[in-house]
Amino acid sequence: MSEATQTTPEVVWAQRSSKTDAEKNYILLTIAAPDIPDKSFKLDLKPTSLTFIGHSDTKKTTYHVELQFYDEIDVEKSQTHHTSRDVMFKLRKKEMKEEYWPRLLKDSKKMHFLRTDFDKWVDEDEQDAAPDDEMGGMGGMGGMGGAGMPGMDGSGGDGGFGGIDFSKLGGGAGGMPDMGDLGGEGEEEDDDEEMPELEDEDAEGEEAKGKGKEEAEEVKPAAKIEEVS
């Protein structure tokens, strides 16, 4: 039996910055590694780096990525959440400053697996205009106080997210299943039910025309008899 392959997962990121509010001074990081059970991956989060290894039986691959951060993060105050599709992090920047990090990694070399998460990105000079509740619920994420052990602090599948609405983070189509309430299929069904009635009306009209024609033909001979007499 062939051994599982090793894959570098896609990593996307965004950030916020603040010199006075630590709650608004962080990195948002997502590692796309689907179908990995809690017991099948490990995290090693340090002030200047993150190492992720996770095995997926369904994908028959082992995801592995190592990141060396541009600057330090506060491991104790950082948070994470594991789902069946990915692993998400809210990494608290250690240094409080207004300026954004110029990049995520220490090395300025472009990495093929790394890209900006434009769904969550806000320009540095537009942070104040961003919705206050954009990151609502993130405070309930599993803490990283014991980072480095498998399963991320034994948080299981929900990571202590407390029911966060991720459609607010990524601009997803939240609420789309409710579109049926607007009508659509229901209206089409009503139209279909009315169609047979239209056909009946047409049939009645044709029948009435036929009777009128017969009556007219019966009247014509009578008119001729009157003329002869």
N, C-alpha and C positions, 0 to 999 in steps of 0.2 A: 504494500500500500504506500502510495506516495505521501511525502511529508507536506504539511500545510505550507503555503507560501507566506512570505512576509510582505506587508503592504504599509506604505506611509500614508496615513489618513489625511484627508483635507482638513485644514485648520483655518478658521475665519475669526476675525477679531475686530473690535471697535473699542473706543475709550471715552472717558470723561475726565475732566480735571478741575481741581479747585484748590485754592491756597488756604481757604478758611474752613471748608466743610469736608471732612474725611469721607462722608457718605456719598459725595459726588466726585470722588477721586479714585477711579478704578479702571481696570481693563476687563472687557467682556470677551471671553474666549470660548470657542466651540470646536470640539474635535469630532469629526464625523466618523464614528466607528459603530456601525449597527450590529445588532444581534449578539451582544456580548453580555453574558450573565455576570452578576456581581462577583461571583467567585472566580471568574476567569480573567480578571484584569488587575493591574497594579498601577498605582500612582506614586510618584516620588516628587513632591513639590517642595522646592527650596526657595530662599529669597531671590536667587538669581536664575533659577532654572525649573523646568518641569519635564519629567519623563513619564510617558504613558506606554503601557504594554497591555494589550487585550487580545484574547483569542476567541474567534467565532467559529463554532462547529458548522453552522449553516452556510457561512461564506467560505469555509475551509481556508481561512487565512488568519494570520496573527498581525494585528495592527501595532506599529511601533513608531513613536516619534519622540524626539528630544528637542527641547527649546531652551535657548540661552537668552534670557530677557535683556532688553536694553538697559533697564535699571532695576532696582530692587523692589520687591513686593512684600507685603506683610502677610506671612503665611497664616498666622493665628487668626487674622480677621478676614481671610479670604474664604470663599464659599464655593460649593460645587453641587451639581445635580446630574444624575445618570438616568438616561432613558433608553428605550430599546433602539433608538436611532443614533444617539450621540452622547457626549459628555460635555456639560456646560460649566464654565467657571466665571466667577466674579472675583477677580484678583485685585485686592486693595493695594494701590501704589503706596510705597513707604514714604516717599518725599511728597510733601504738600506743595504744589505749585500750579500756577495758572496755565502754563504752557503744556501743550500735549507732548507726549513722547514723539520724536520724529519717526520712529518705527517701533515695531514690537521686539525685534531681535537685536542682540548686540552686534552681530555681523550684518553689514549693510548689503551683502550679497543677496540677490533675489532668489527666493526659494519657490520651486514649482508648486508645492503643496499649500502655500500660504497666500491668503488673499484678504482684502478688506471686507468686512461684513457691512455692506451698504444699507441693509435693512435696519441696522442698529446705529449706524454711524451718524454723528451730528458734528458739523464743523465747529472748530474751537470758538469762533466768535458768535455762534448761534446756540450755545448751550442754554442760555437763559430763556430762549424762546421755546425750548423743547418742553413737552408736557411734563408736569411735575410727577405724574403717576406713571410715566413711561416704564420705570423699573419697579412699579408697584408689585409687592409680593416677593421680591428677590431676597428680602431680609430673612425669609424662612428657609433659605437653602441650607443644606448640610454644611456644617463648619469644617474647616481644614486643619483644625488643631492637631490632629494626629496624622497628618498627611504622610503617605508612604506605605500604608498598609492596604491590603486588597479590600475592595468593597467600599472604600471611602467612608471610614468611620462607622461601618456597619449600617449605613443609612438605608440599605435595600434599594428597591426600585424607585421610591418617590423622593429620596434625598431630603425629605423635610421641606419640600417646596411650598407647602401650605396652599395648594390649589392655585398657583400663579397662572394668569391668562397670558400665554406666550404669544397670542395674536397681537398683543400690544407691543411686544418687543420686536417682532419681525414684520409687522404690517401684513400678517397673514389674513386669509379670508375668513375671519371669525364670524360666526353666525350664518354662514352660507346655508346650512341645512334648513334654516327657517324661511328660505326664499319661497318654499311651497305655499306659505301663508298668503303670498301676494296674489294668488289665483293660478294662472298657467293651466295646468292639466285639468283642474276642476272646471274651468270655463269651457275648455274644449269638449268635455264630457257633456255639459249642458247643451252645447250646440248640436252634438250628435243626437241627443235625445229628441230635439225639436225637429230634426230633418224629416222623419217619417210623417209628421203632421203636414209638412209642406207638400209631400207627395200625395197625401190623401186629398188635400185641397185641389191639387191639379187634376186628380182623377174625377173629383166631383164636378169641376169646371167642364171637363171634356164630356162627361155624361149629360150635363145640362145642355151643352151645345148640340149633342146628338138628338136629344128629345125635342129641342126647338126646331131642328131641321125636319124631323118627322112630322111635327105638327104643321109646319109650313107646307110640306108636300101634300098633306091631307086637305088643306084649305084650298089649294089651287084648283082641283077638279070642280069643287063646288062653285067657284067663281065662273068657270066656263059654262056650267049648266045654266046659271042665271042669265048669261049673255044670250044663250040660244033661245030661252023662253022669252 
